[in-house]
Amino acid sequence: MRLYFLDNLRWMIIMLLFPYHTLLMYNTLGIDYIIMVSGNTFATVFILLFSNWFMQLLFAIAGISTFYALKKRNKTEYLKERVSKLLIPTIAGIIFVLPVWVYYGFLYNGYTGNFLSFWWYFLTNWPAFAGDAYGCGIGPLWFLLYLFIISLVALPIILKYRNANWKLPLEKINIPHMLLFIIPLSIGSFFLNLAPEKSLVQFFLLFLFGYFLLSDEGIQNKLEKRRWPLFITFIVLTAILITIYFQAANNNVSPDIFSILFQAFYINTLVLVAVMSIMGMGKHYLEFNNSATLYLAAASFPIYIFHIAWINIAAYYIIGFIPGAIALQIVLIMAISLVMTLLTYEMVRRIKIVRSLFGIRG
């Protein structure tokens, strides 16, 4: 049984990356991006609205998808699919897409060399590109690498426990029980941040949360039933977070160890409530499909890979062409990068050898 609301949530989150990565250029949060423009309050609020939970939701959805995938595939088939859909596209992205993303960032910051020489320099000096603006050296491609690693590490755990004699009493698990997951999630968020503030442990736990709990139809029904209380709680938590940020920024507050621990607990509470509430909303309102949703669902991962280059290309030319017109810059960068990303996907998927590099099926 295919759950179309999961497909719809996945492509919607990935499409959200067009405004997200565009607005990162204008944020005042101290988040480094390869192109930085003047600070903008709207951009900062937008980043705060989404940055703490939307990629986390993708890992929970990946865990649910793995539950259904392993009903149709054995472990060998599953691993081959992970290699072809995640590992090979990550490598292809590092070689062919990431250098374009970095190059136009360099051009914006004063670099004057040609692309071919830069491309070779990038590939032969790759470890040097590991600062905050470049993630763990692979920029936004961290998501594919994380998901591949998590899929490999989680598989033995899944195979060991899915057919074990014990079973989680899922029919007895309610919303308060699921909220207890905040504790391990908060602790895990401090470990293995291979990319800045992106904990491999946190994403791994959310993947398992998706596989063992959120994949259950009864749990999904409970989330659907309680969707509005959960969603309102999520909105309130987000509003408080934004208020705290601006108060702290205005007062130049330096966090101590207690505030850091509280922040981790608060953020992970927001993460879990966001995942649960949006799952409930999605189950109720997004269980449908049409030609557009099926197209975007199939294209979502290639769109993720290609969009990063086109956002920087568009930003480099548009910011230079209309300096100071921030609102118009943002709109044009998003629109042009979206169109060019979709055109790139259409071109690549028609070339057999190339499409296999980016995990695109024929």
C-alpha positions as CSV (number, residue, x, y, z in Angstrom):
1,M,0.0,0.0,0.0
2,R,1.4,3.4,-1.0
3,L,0.9,6.3,1.3
4,Y,0.7,9.3,-1.0
5,F,0.7,11.7,1.9
6,L,4.3,10.7,2.6
7,D,5.3,11.3,-1.0
8,N,3.6,14.7,-0.9
9,L,5.2,15.7,2.3
10,R,8.6,14.7,0.9
11,W,8.4,16.8,-2.2
12,M,6.9,19.7,-0.4
13,I,9.8,19.8,2.0
14,I,12.3,19.6,-0.8
15,M,10.5,22.4,-2.7
16,L,10.7,24.5,0.5
17,L,14.5,24.5,0.0
18,F,14.2,27.0,-2.8
19,P,13.1,29.8,-0.4
20,Y,15.1,28.4,2.4
21,H,18.5,28.4,0.7
22,T,17.7,31.7,-1.0
23,L,16.9,33.3,2.4
24,L,19.9,31.9,4.1
25,M,21.9,34.5,2.1
26,Y,20.0,37.2,4.0
27,N,19.8,35.7,7.5
28,T,21.0,37.4,10.7
29,L,21.3,34.1,12.7
30,G,25.1,33.7,12.2
31,I,24.4,30.8,9.9
32,D,27.2,30.8,7.3
33,Y,26.2,30.4,3.7
34,I,28.6,30.6,0.7
35,I,26.9,33.8,-0.5
36,M,26.0,36.4,2.2
37,V,24.0,39.6,1.6
38,S,22.7,42.2,4.0
39,G,20.7,40.9,6.9
40,N,16.9,40.8,6.6
41,T,14.4,40.3,9.4
42,F,11.9,38.4,7.2
43,A,14.7,36.0,6.1
44,T,15.7,35.4,9.7
45,V,12.1,34.7,10.8
46,F,11.6,32.3,7.8
47,I,14.7,30.4,8.7
48,L,13.6,30.1,12.4
49,L,10.2,28.8,11.3
50,F,11.7,25.9,9.4
51,S,15.3,25.2,10.2
52,N,14.8,23.1,13.3
53,W,12.4,20.5,12.0
54,F,11.9,20.3,8.2
55,M,15.0,18.1,7.4
56,Q,14.3,16.1,10.6
57,L,10.9,15.3,9.2
58,L,12.5,13.9,6.0
59,F,14.5,11.4,8.1
60,A,11.4,10.3,9.9
61,I,9.6,9.8,6.5
62,A,12.7,7.9,5.3
63,G,12.3,5.5,8.2
64,I,8.6,5.0,7.4
65,S,9.5,4.4,3.7
66,T,12.1,1.8,4.7
67,F,9.4,-0.1,6.6
68,Y,7.4,-0.4,3.4
69,A,10.5,-0.9,1.2
70,L,11.6,-3.9,3.2
71,K,8.2,-5.5,2.8
72,K,9.0,-5.7,-1.0
73,R,12.8,-6.1,-1.0
74,N,15.3,-8.3,0.7
75,K,18.3,-6.7,2.4
76,T,20.5,-7.0,-0.7
77,E,18.0,-5.3,-2.9
78,Y,17.5,-2.6,-0.3
79,L,21.2,-1.9,-0.1
80,K,21.6,-1.8,-3.9
81,E,18.7,0.7,-4.0
82,R,20.4,2.8,-1.3
83,V,23.6,2.8,-3.3
84,S,22.0,3.8,-6.5
85,K,19.6,6.4,-5.0
86,L,21.9,7.9,-2.4
87,L,25.6,7.1,-2.6
88,I,26.2,7.3,-6.3
89,P,24.2,10.6,-6.6
90,T,26.2,12.0,-3.7
91,I,29.4,11.3,-5.4
92,A,28.1,12.6,-8.8
93,G,26.9,15.7,-7.0
94,I,30.3,16.3,-5.4
95,I,32.0,16.0,-8.8
96,F,29.6,17.8,-11.1
97,V,27.2,20.0,-9.0
98,L,28.9,21.1,-5.9
99,P,31.9,22.7,-7.7
100,V,29.3,24.9,-9.5
101,W,27.7,25.9,-6.2
102,V,31.1,26.8,-4.7
103,Y,32.4,28.5,-7.8
104,Y,29.6,31.1,-8.0
105,G,30.0,31.7,-4.3
106,F,33.7,32.3,-4.9
107,L,32.9,34.7,-7.8
108,Y,30.5,36.6,-5.6
109,N,33.3,37.0,-3.1
110,G,35.9,38.3,-5.6
111,Y,37.3,35.2,-7.3
112,T,38.3,35.8,-10.9
113,G,39.5,32.5,-12.2
114,N,37.7,30.3,-14.8
115,F,35.5,27.5,-13.9
116,L,37.6,24.6,-15.3
117,S,40.7,25.6,-13.3
118,F,38.5,26.1,-10.2
119,W,36.8,22.7,-10.8
120,W,40.1,20.9,-10.8
121,Y,41.3,22.9,-7.7
122,F,38.1,22.0,-5.9
123,L,38.4,18.3,-6.6
124,T,42.1,18.1,-5.7
125,N,41.7,20.2,-2.5
126,W,38.3,19.0,-1.4
127,P,39.2,18.6,2.4
128,A,39.9,22.3,2.5
129,F,36.3,23.0,1.8
130,A,35.0,21.9,5.2
131,G,34.2,25.1,6.9
132,D,30.7,26.1,8.2
133,A,29.6,27.4,4.8
134,Y,30.5,24.1,3.2
135,G,29.0,21.8,5.8
136,C,31.3,18.7,6.1
137,G,32.9,19.5,2.7
138,I,29.8,18.6,0.7
139,G,27.5,21.5,1.3
140,P,23.8,20.7,1.0
141,L,24.6,17.2,-0.2
142,W,25.1,16.3,3.5
143,F,21.5,15.1,3.5
144,L,22.1,12.3,1.0
145,L,25.3,11.2,2.7
146,Y,23.6,11.2,6.2
147,L,20.6,9.2,4.9
148,F,22.9,6.6,3.2
149,I,25.0,6.2,6.4
150,I,21.9,5.9,8.6
151,S,20.3,3.4,6.2
152,L,23.3,1.2,6.5
153,V,23.6,1.5,10.3
154,A,19.9,1.0,10.9
155,L,19.5,-2.1,8.7
156,P,21.0,-4.6,11.1
157,I,19.0,-3.2,13.9
158,I,15.8,-3.4,11.8
159,L,16.5,-6.9,10.7
160,K,17.2,-8.1,14.2
161,Y,14.1,-6.7,15.8
162,R,11.4,-6.6,13.2
163,N,10.9,-10.4,13.4
164,A,11.8,-10.8,17.0
165,N,9.5,-12.5,19.5
166,W,8.8,-9.2,21.2
167,K,6.7,-6.6,19.7
168,L,6.1,-3.0,20.7
169,P,2.5,-2.7,22.0
170,L,1.7,-0.1,19.4
171,E,-2.0,-0.2,20.2
172,K,-1.3,1.0,23.7
173,I,1.1,3.8,22.7
174,N,-0.4,7.2,22.9
175,I,0.8,10.8,22.2
176,P,2.3,11.3,25.7
177,H,4.2,8.0,25.4
178,M,5.7,9.2,22.0
179,L,6.7,12.6,23.5
180,L,9.0,10.7,25.9
181,F,11.2,10.3,22.8
182,I,12.2,13.9,23.4
183,I,14.8,12.7,26.0
184,P,17.0,10.5,23.8
185,L,16.5,12.9,21.0
186,S,17.8,15.8,23.1
187,I,20.8,13.8,24.3
188,G,21.6,12.5,20.8
189,S,21.5,15.9,19.3
190,F,24.9,16.7,20.9
191,F,26.7,13.9,19.1
192,L,28.2,13.4,15.6
193,N,27.5,16.8,14.2
194,L,29.5,16.0,11.0
195,A,27.9,19.1,9.4
196,P,27.3,22.2,11.6
197,E,24.3,21.6,14.0
198,K,23.3,18.5,12.0
199,S,23.5,15.6,14.4
200,L,23.9,12.2,12.8
201,V,22.6,10.6,16.0
202,Q,19.5,12.8,16.1
203,F,18.6,12.0,12.5
204,F,19.3,8.3,13.1
205,L,16.9,8.2,16.1
206,L,14.2,10.0,14.0
207,F,14.7,7.4,11.2
208,L,14.2,4.6,13.8
209,F,11.2,6.5,15.2
210,G,9.7,6.6,11.7
211,Y,10.4,2.9,11.1
212,F,9.2,1.4,14.4
213,L,6.4,3.8,15.4
214,L,5.2,6.2,12.7
215,S,4.9,3.4,10.1
216,D,2.1,1.8,12.1
217,E,-1.4,2.7,10.8
218,G,-2.8,2.9,14.3
219,I,-0.2,5.4,15.3
220,Q,-0.8,7.4,12.1
221,N,-4.5,7.4,12.9
222,K,-3.8,8.7,16.4
223,L,-1.7,11.5,15.0
224,E,-4.4,12.4,12.5
225,K,-7.0,12.5,15.3
226,R,-4.9,14.8,17.4
227,R,-3.5,16.8,14.5
228,W,-4.9,20.2,15.6
229,P,-3.8,20.1,19.3
230,L,-0.4,19.0,18.1
231,F,-0.1,21.6,15.3
232,I,-1.2,24.4,17.6
233,T,1.4,23.3,20.1
234,F,4.0,23.3,17.3
235,I,3.0,26.9,16.3
236,V,3.2,28.1,19.9
237,L,6.6,26.5,20.5
238,T,7.8,28.1,17.3
239,A,6.5,31.5,18.2
240,I,8.2,31.3,21.6
241,L,11.5,30.3,19.9
242,I,11.4,33.3,17.6
243,T,10.6,35.7,20.4
244,I,13.4,34.3,22.6
245,Y,15.9,34.7,19.7
246,F,15.1,38.3,19.0
247,Q,15.2,39.1,22.7
248,A,18.5,37.4,23.1
249,A,19.9,39.1,20.0
250,N,18.8,42.5,21.3
251,N,20.3,41.9,24.7
252,N,23.5,40.2,23.4
253,V,23.0,37.3,25.8
254,S,25.8,34.7,25.9
255,P,24.5,31.2,26.5
256,D,25.8,29.2,29.5
257,I,25.8,25.4,29.9
258,F,22.3,25.4,31.4
259,S,20.8,27.5,28.7
260,I,22.5,25.2,26.1
261,L,21.0,22.1,27.7
262,F,17.6,23.8,27.9
263,Q,17.8,24.9,24.3
264,A,18.6,21.4,23.2
265,F,15.6,20.1,25.1
266,Y,13.3,22.8,23.8
267,I,14.4,22.5,20.2
268,N,14.0,18.7,20.2
269,T,10.5,19.1,21.8
270,L,9.7,21.4,18.9
271,V,11.2,18.8,16.5
272,L,9.2,15.9,17.8
273,V,5.9,17.9,18.0
274,A,6.5,19.2,14.5
275,V,7.1,15.7,13.1
276,M,4.0,14.3,14.8
277,S,1.7,17.2,14.0
278,I,2.7,17.5,10.3
279,M,2.4,13.7,10.0
280,G,-1.1,14.0,11.3
281,M,-1.9,16.9,9.0
282,G,-0.4,15.2,6.1
283,K,-2.4,12.0,6.7
284,H,-5.6,14.0,6.8
285,Y,-5.1,16.5,4.0
286,L,-2.5,15.1,1.7
287,E,-3.5,11.6,1.0
288,F,-4.1,12.1,-2.8
289,N,-2.2,12.0,-6.0
290,N,-2.4,13.5,-9.5
291,S,0.0,13.9,-12.4
292,A,1.8,16.9,-10.8
293,T,2.3,15.3,-7.4
294,L,3.5,12.0,-8.9
295,Y,6.0,13.9,-11.1
296,L,7.4,15.9,-8.1
297,A,7.6,12.8,-6.0
298,A,9.7,11.1,-8.6
299,A,11.8,14.2,-9.2
300,S,12.3,15.2,-5.5
301,F,15.8,13.8,-4.9
302,P,17.3,15.0,-8.2
303,I,15.7,18.4,-7.6
304,Y,17.4,18.4,-4.2
305,I,20.8,17.9,-5.9
306,F,20.4,20.3,-8.8
307,H,18.8,23.2,-7.0
308,I,21.9,24.1,-5.0
309,A,23.9,25.1,-8.1
310,W,21.1,27.0,-9.7
311,I,20.3,29.1,-6.6
312,N,23.9,30.3,-6.5
313,I,24.1,31.0,-10.2
314,A,20.9,33.0,-10.1
315,A,22.0,34.8,-6.9
316,Y,25.3,35.8,-8.4
317,Y,23.8,37.5,-11.4
318,I,20.6,38.9,-9.9
319,I,22.2,40.4,-6.8
320,G,24.8,42.2,-9.0
321,F,22.1,43.3,-11.5
322,I,19.7,44.8,-9.0
323,P,21.7,45.6,-5.8
324,G,19.6,46.9,-2.9
325,A,16.2,45.5,-4.2
326,I,16.1,42.7,-1.7
327,A,12.5,41.6,-2.1
328,L,12.9,41.4,-5.9
329,Q,16.2,39.6,-5.6
330,I,14.6,36.9,-3.5
331,V,11.6,36.4,-5.8
332,L,13.8,36.2,-8.9
333,I,16.4,33.9,-7.4
334,M,13.7,31.5,-6.3
335,A,11.7,31.6,-9.6
336,I,14.7,31.3,-11.9
337,S,16.4,28.6,-9.9
338,L,13.2,26.6,-9.7
339,V,12.6,26.8,-13.5
340,M,16.3,25.9,-14.3
341,T,16.3,23.1,-11.8
342,L,13.3,21.5,-13.4
343,L,14.7,22.0,-16.9
344,T,18.0,20.4,-15.7
345,Y,16.0,17.4,-14.4
346,E,14.1,17.0,-17.7
347,M,17.4,17.1,-19.6
348,V,19.3,14.7,-17.4
349,R,16.5,12.1,-17.2
350,R,16.5,11.7,-20.9
351,I,20.2,10.7,-21.0
352,K,20.5,7.1,-19.8
353,I,24.1,7.2,-18.6
354,V,23.8,10.5,-16.9
355,R,20.4,9.9,-15.2
356,S,21.8,6.8,-13.5
357,L,24.4,9.0,-11.8
358,F,21.7,11.0,-10.2
359,G,19.4,8.2,-9.1
360,I,16.8,8.9,-11.8
361,R,14.8,6.0,-13.1
362,G,14.1,5.6,-16.7
